[in-house]
């Protein structure tokens, strides 16, 4: 049995890895600072909206939804 990923899955993995490396990991410190500044651990820091917008722009948001 071949358990290798198909071509599309490999492409998505590469895109997701690049997005994490370029945007998400560098934003961790910003996220922590914005949460601390808000004083509310449940507040949504602005950096999250920025990351969400970038993920949508790259087609990496809600990957589980079918193409309709």
N, C-alpha and C positions, 0 to 999 in steps of 0.2 A: 504494500500500500504506500502511496505517495502522500505524505502529509505536508508537502511544501505549499507555501502560499502562492496564490495565482498572481499574475502580473499586476492587476489592479490593486490587490491588497499590498503588494510590495511598494507600489507607487504611493499609496496612502500612508504606509508606515514611514517612508522617507519624508513625505511632506509633514507629517505629524512630528517626527523627530526634529526636523529643521525648525518648525514653529516653536516647539518646546525650547530648543537651544537658543533661538534668536529672540524670543519674546517672553515666554513664561518664566523660565528660570531667572533671567535678569530682573523680572518684575517682582520676585518674591520679597526682596527687601523693601520695595516701594509699598507692596501690599501690607506688610507688617507695620510699616510706619504709618500708613493711612488708617489702619485699624486702631493702632495705639492713639493716634491723634483724635479719632472719632470718640474714643472712650466707650464704645459700644461694640462688643465682640460680634454682634449680629448685624452690624451696619455693613452695607455693601460699598466697599471702597471704589472710587472712580477708576482705578486701574483695572478693575474687573470688566467694566463696560468697554474700556479701550481694547482689552484682550479679546472680548467677545466680538467686537466689531471687526478686528483683524482676522479672527478665525472665520467669521462669516465671509469676509472679503476673499479669503483663500479657499472657500468651499469646505472648510473643516468643522463647521458647526452642525450639530445634529446629524451625524453620520449614520445613525441608526434608522433615520426616516427613509422610506423608499422614494425612488425617483418617480414623480407623478407628472 
